[in-house]
């Protein structure tokens, strides 16, 4: 389990999410492995949070 912190581009707020992944998986993604290959166990919402910092609530706000 790792804790990922990102700043939402929608709200500007810092958010944290506990992610069921290893440091090795995270480093593989940082090093260029596609996130769905590096961390296939994650949901689309978790992957999006890692990549962009957007939470599911942010997407709801953006899409009305």
Beta strands, then each sheet from edge to edge (+ up, - down):
strand 1: 2-7
strand 2: 14-19
sheet 1: 1+ 2-
end
